């Protein structure tokens, strides 16, 4: 069993977004709110909540769908020019990582290019509050951000000052705005992170507790076409799973398939959740994580009552394929318009991210995973 070393910031609050102002007011008075424009009324609501506590709020929502360093340059200019003293990121994974990088770089005025190349590491950043709309970020409890360069479209995992990451504020009702299909893809994304954390050679007893609970919670939601939990209870289950998954990932570190999904999304512009929906069963079908005893345990986690009898006899990868069919989720990269050439480029780009951390990894093994999903 791997050694266990724990240091997991930040504070987490699960509840109504109306409490956000009560927490943020202690961190600063000039807020740069970096938000997905698609959140619409929720953005106005958050602005009103913050302003009611006497805070000045400047909004940055001019975010490109691919969310590359092109958007980061603009958000940094706004943070520095407005003398913001707290950053709030609100939205999906890519927007949150843009906000993280803005908080990391705003104080020391580090150039984005130097940050991406790893030649400088920010020591002091602005206080940062995260308001995830889906909760499915495996970096939630890690002082890091995932960035894609806007010209060459290569990706890097960059450090941020630990003291910047102050608070994660979770309101399950954010999921009410998601379409059913997108919500199911979000669950598959959470499952990818959780399954990879569970099978990781760096897994410990404590991380297994977190990731196994996430797998059970999400599998229960995906096991039926008509979900047994509705409304707030259903959304709460998804957020609970995302928190367990993020804790497990914080303990184990991110895995190869997780990085592949981020890199492919950054390189192709396709939604990460859709990519994860394809990649999850492929990961289980390949021998990338050859841990038969853990895969047997994984089968038990995917099979629990109430669940149709025909699902209980399936292997984990077959269960994931069944989830794809039940909810009409993508099962091949080609369905997303991703080409074979893009798979090869993704493997190369992901290898450059992973190689310093996983020296036994090969670019060919990464490409084999992707090719199996084509």
Secondary structure, 3 states (H helix, E strand, C coil): CCCCCCCCCCEEEECCHHHHHHHHCCCCCEEEEEECHHHCHHHHHHHHHHHCCCCEEEEECCCCCCCCHHHHHHHHHHHHHCCCCEEEEEECHHHHHHHHHHHHHCCCCCCHHHHHHCCCCCCCCCEEEEEECCCCCCCCCCCEEEEECCCCCCEEEEECCHHHEEEEEECHHHHHHCCHHHHHHHHHHHHHHHHHHHHCCCCCHHHHHHHHHHHHHHHHHHCCCCCCCCHHHHHHHHHHHHHHHHHHHHHHCCCHHHHHHHHHHHHHCCCHHHHHHHHHHHHHHCCCCCCHHHHHHHHHHHCCCCCCHHHHCCCHHHHHHHHHHHCCCCCCHHHHCCCHHHHHHHHHHHHHHHCCCCCCCCHHHHHHHHHHCC
